[in-house]
Amino acid sequence: MTHYGLSGTVSLEGERLIDPFVLSLRTGWTALLGPSGSGKSTLLRLLGGLQCEAGFEGSRNGAARVGWMAQSDLMQPRLSVLHNVMLVETLAGRNPDPARARDLLAAVGLAGYEPRRPGALSGGQRQRVALARTLMSEADLILLDEPFSALDPATRQTMQDLAHEQFAGRTVLLVTHDPAEALRLCDAIWLLKDRALHPVAALDGSKPHDLADPALAITATRLLDDIRGAV
Amino acid sequence: MTRRLRPLLPFLALLLVWQGGASLHLLPAFILPSPGAVLQALWTDRALLTSHGLVTLGEVALGFVTGALLGVGFAILMMLSPVARMNLRPLLNASQAVPVFVLAPILTLWFGYGMAPKVVMTILLVFFPIASGLLDGMLSTPQQSLDLARIAHASRLRELIWLRLPHALPHLAASIRIAVTYAPTGAVIGEWIGSSRGLGYLMLMANARSRIALMFAALLLIVAMTLILHRLADRLLQRVLSA
């Protein structure tokens, strides 16, 4: 089976942003941690083939169909919830199946919300619609750019669980600045710091990891120190 | 009720000052007729005013609709074709600096004394704000939204229909509100330069015959027409935008 991934160097305005690196993804969740400005979102955008300021030299093994969730839910305010779920398929010109969109809305707990406008939904509900929209394209590679960071703690946990359940069996790359989130969800973790990718040991056991496990809090705190460069 | 009528108070005060000035003969009637005299002209010459008013309204409607359609079409063409955008956008921006009114004598020279030069004048006044307003709106679509198009490998046309046009609707609405008030001005100035019909022609004709009250009545009709068009456009746009 193919491993999605990215390898090479990244530069920004003529200056090296990331030294030669190899990022290879396995099925399941991989986290990309790092301080802001380290270039973790840039790597994600490069892998997804999205426009970005940075220059990339190297090779990319992306998927034909990519799922994309960002911090902003990217709802189109004039479209109904149902049409927002089908938006990426519509943009792709693939004639989306409304019955499937309804099923996905039900799967993310929003059955009956089809005719509503995104403006009438809470932030958490809108991110659920975004999740359904991402599931709609049946992509094998899912790219997540801090999709849970704007949510309140309780909603964030619910969304993490839901996303983990729904994206089962796919290759997911999660960019986050929250070590606890990375440890809770991911089987592989990379720390992008000082222009290089450093592997970080993930927690053992099934994911999402139990938040009550003291090991999670301790490891997260240590990782946070790493990110801040205090150690 | 009082709250709705409150904005009318300043106009009422102005009207009183006007009537007061006229009653005291501060200015001779051939300079400033009294509001009463203008009202009387509106009534006695209603047939004349209506027939000329309909001509102007026809020019405005035809010019506005054609100009708006051309403007929208041009903006979409420039959005879909980078080559067209590269070549036409500087032209569009520069053309904003041309005071279109100075073209009126040339338009009359080219299109004669009939309806055509007035319609063309109105088209020019309406076209530019709508074309550039819509294009700027579509170009300002946030990158985050466009990411979805990129992820979907969307064609330019689909990206335009589903992301750029919806984002640009408020920009387009603002341009239409401006254009709708320009339109009557374009038609009337066209009529001033050379015509035998329309409210602009009627104003000049009344002036030449010292029927100043009639001239004011025609002016009043033009103002009323512009206000009503603006109001209609505003209502319509609000309905479309909130839908």
HADDOCK unambig.tbl for C-alpha pairs under 7 A between the chains (distance, minus, plus):
assign (segid A and resid 50 and name CA) (segid B and resid 147 and name CA) 6.48 0.50 0.50
assign (segid A and resid 50 and name CA) (segid B and resid 150 and name CA) 6.31 0.50 0.50
assign (segid A and resid 66 and name CA) (segid B and resid 151 and name CA) 6.34 0.50 0.50
assign (segid A and resid 74 and name CA) (segid B and resid 144 and name CA) 6.96 0.50 0.50
assign (segid A and resid 74 and name CA) (segid B and resid 145 and name CA) 5.96 0.50 0.50
assign (segid A and resid 88 and name CA) (segid B and resid 148 and name CA) 6.40 0.50 0.50
assign (segid A and resid 88 and name CA) (segid B and resid 152 and name CA) 5.70 0.50 0.50
assign (segid A and resid 89 and name CA) (segid B and resid 152 and name CA) 6.98 0.50 0.50
assign (segid A and resid 91 and name CA) (segid B and resid 149 and name CA) 6.15 0.50 0.50
assign (segid A and resid 91 and name CA) (segid B and resid 152 and name CA) 6.03 0.50 0.50
assign (segid A and resid 91 and name CA) (segid B and resid 154 and name CA) 5.08 0.50 0.50
assign (segid A and resid 91 and name CA) (segid B and resid 158 and name CA) 5.64 0.50 0.50
assign (segid A and resid 91 and name CA) (segid B and resid 159 and name CA) 6.55 0.50 0.50
assign (segid A and resid 92 and name CA) (segid B and resid 152 and name CA) 4.82 0.50 0.50
assign (segid A and resid 92 and name CA) (segid B and resid 153 and name CA) 5.97 0.50 0.50
assign (segid A and resid 92 and name CA) (segid B and resid 154 and name CA) 4.87 0.50 0.50
